[in-house]
């Protein structure tokens, strides 16, 4: 029996972006999530979200025309890595990246139309390191940012909050909205660490002054530090910002045992963080919440943490 409130974007197309043997951002990430959610009975408890490709117009709300042209030219030309940064590509990558963004747009539509309250989008490649003019950190298009803009353009809402608990700072998302003011970006991340951005002093500029909130934390941080930043700084900021939609860059490389991070969050911690963010959505945004997979590279840990996150969204 599907839960009428929670949607799940899970599609085999996201396994077609093949980064090759030994790469941490592998198609196995999609496979272990699918297997775990199926075994846990969560697939049948959620509504299925369909996939589509994001159009050029939708992508260009967050990326420059020159960057999009570069991505298309290089992938179609057989490049093995984007010239803009450390993102492996192959022939199917352009279609998969468009469908990562487009699937999220479908999730946003269903939530904004009231057909779903929450959605989790198990997409890859990830997106939060992609800046307006640069793909990097395994990312091609900044899918969550494209989703936030879509909610504003198509559904007419004013304020979106993006919460990023990936162990790495979401520099691309921050860059896209740094001078904006209508999208609040909150990030907990290991610091100093890749990509080197996200000190507490980065708070936005111009119209965006005060709508970037960074909580840089040292290696070894766990729920005391991360949860503290959520309960104190984030909740206080939301009292003032009052989002119409809440989105989550759900990176699970902040979990204990991840090869690319040194945080110590557990599955129970991700449940608690999810409940905190859900509470914000319920208080200010009529429950509207769209969560998007970012990092997470310990395969067993990733599957377990996603299971905990989706279970908390459903309300199990």
Secondary structure, DSSP 8 states (H G I E B T S, - for coil): ---TTEEEE--GGGG-----TT-SS-HHHHHHHHHHHHHTT-STTSEE-------HHHHTTTS-HHHHHHHHHHHHTT-SB-TTSS-B--TTHHHHHHHHHHHHHHHHHHHHTTS-SEEEE--SS--TT-BTTB--TT-SS-HHHHHHHHHHHHH----EEEEE-SSS--HHHHHHHTTTSSEEEEEEEESS-TT----TT----GGGTT-EEEEEE-TT--HHHHHHHIIIIIHHHHHHH--SEEEEEE--TTBTT-TT----B-HHHHHHHHHHHHHHHHHHSTT-EEEEE----SHHHHHHHHHHHHHHHHT-
